[in-house]
Amino acid sequence: MLEIKEHRFVDAKQVNSPNFNDRPSGCEPELVVIHSISLPPGQFGGPHIEELFTNCLNPNQHPYFAEICGLEVSSHLLIDRNGALVQFVPLDKRAWHAGQSIYHGRENCNDFSIGIELEGTDSGDYTQAQYECLVSVLQGLFNTYPRLSADELTGHENIAPGRKTDPGPGFNWGQLKNMLQQTQGSKS
């Protein structure tokens, strides 16, 4: 489990995104949304995800970047292919990761969720290091924010159906749930 102090993971690389705002009054994290991202699409490594989330993406570096350059988006967290954790937005703030979304009849998921990006693609597999880091992150979140639990995890594709497809069929929800159960069982 990773430690959280003042709404930040202590062991995460901190890269401050300007793309966030306050949650509505009375809103606390109640949902975790899993995403996937790779920039350029299908390529891993490099600084481009951080550049996107900090509004520093150079549109001349890749044709796809010219299409997305003006977007103001962010996520609370990113887990790269090696399992390294980067935090962009404090967990008590509203990151701009879900867009138009709905979860169990409740709209505007950014208001009450924490967004976690996994470096990957909708159609590819994720690494064991990413699952291990994700489990540690989730344990830290569950221990810090009482309204979060393993029952309140979903993919971007589930809160924005028809508009988003991530994290996609390559994300193994069963593996994640088994790993979470094993870690919870080892605590007792």
N, C-alpha and C positions, 0 to 999 in steps of 0.2 A: 504494500500500500504506500502511496506517495503522500507526503504531508502537504497540507494547505494552510497557509497563513495569510490573513488579510485578503482572502479571495484569490490567491495566487499559489500555484504549485511551486514549492520551494526549489525543487530540483529541475524545473523546466527552464529552458532558454526563454528569456523574456524579450519579445519584440512587440512594441506598442503600436497597435493599429489605431488610426483616428476614426475608424468606421464602427462606432458604437454609440449608445446613448443610455440613459437611465431606463430601468424597467418601470412599467406603470406602478403607481403606488399600491402596495400590498402584494405585488407579484414576487414570488420567490421561485428558484429553480424547482421544477416538478417533472421535467422530462429531459432525457438525453437523446439528441438526434445524431446519428452516425452518418457521415458523408464520405465521399471519396473525391480526390482531386489529383490531377497531374498536369503540369505545365512545362512545355507544350503537351497537348493531349497524348497520352501513352508514353511519355518520357519521364524518367525519375531522376531525382537529384537536382542540384542547382538552386539558385536563389529565387526562382520565379514565383513560387507560391508566396513567399514572404513579401516579394515586391508587389504582388497583386493586393495582398491584405494591407499594405502600407501605402497604397496609391503611388507606387514608384515603378510600375511595370512599363518598360520601354516598348512602345508599339512597333518600333522598327526592328526589333530582335527576331520576330517570328510573325508570319501572316496572321495567325490566330490571335496574337496579342493585340493587333490593331482592332479586332472585333470586340475585345473585352476590356480594353484599356480604360475606358471611362467608368467602369463599374465601381461602385463603392460597396465592397463586401468584406466580410471578416468571419472569423470563427473564433470561438474561445480558445480552442486547442488544435494542434496539428501533431500527428504521429507519423514520422517519416518511415521509410522502408526498413531502416535499421532499428526502429523502436525508440528513436530520440523524440523527446517531447518539447514542443514550442508552444508558448502561450502568447496570444495576441490581445485578449480582452479579459479584464478581471471577471471572475465568475458571478459577481453580483450585478454586473452590467448586462445590457442587452446587445449582444453581438448581432450582426446582420448576415445570418447564414441561411435562414429557412425561406425567406421571401414569402410569397402568398402561400399560406399553408393552413392545415386544419388537422387537429388531433382529437378524436373522440368528441366531435362536434364543437370544439373550441378553436377559434381562428387565431391567427397571428402568433404562431408558435415561438417566434423570437422573444415574445414577452415573457414566457415562462420556461424556456428551455436553455440547455447548454449544448452548443454545437461542437462536435469533435470531427475533424477532417482526418481521414487516413490517406496517406499518399498512395494512390492506386487508381485503377480504372473500374468502370462498371462491370466489365466483362472478365477481368483478371482476378487472380487469387491475391490474398494478402499474406504477409510474412508472419512466421511464428513470433518474431520479435515485436511486431505490431500488436498481435493478440495479447502477448504478455504485458506490454506497456498499457494497453487499453484496460486490461483487468485491474492493474494497479491504480490507474486513473479512476476507474469506476469505484473501486473500493474507497479511495480517498473522497470521492464525491458523496458516496452513500453515507460515509461516516461524518461528513461535514454538513450536509444539507438534508434535514430529516424528511423532506417530501420526495426525495429521490430514492429509487430502488430498482432492482433488476426487472421489476414488472413494468417500469416506465422507460423502456429503451425502444427506439424505433429508428428506421432508416428514413433518409430524405425522401425516398421513393414512396413511402407510406403516408407522408404528410403533404406531399405535393404530387399525387398520382397524375400521370399523363403529362406532367411538366418536367419531372425529375426521375432519374433511373438509378441513382446511387444510394447505397454503396454497391448495389447490383447482386447478381447471382453468385459472384465469386466470394462474397462475404459469408462466412460460415457462422450463422446465428447459433446453431447447435453447439459448435465448438466453444463459442464465447460463453454460452449459458453453462456448459459443463465446467469450464475453467472457473467461472464465478462460484458455482456450487462447491467445487473442490476447495477453493480458498476459504469459503465460509465454513465448510466442514472441518478444515484444519484449525480454525480458531476455537472450536468448542472442545 
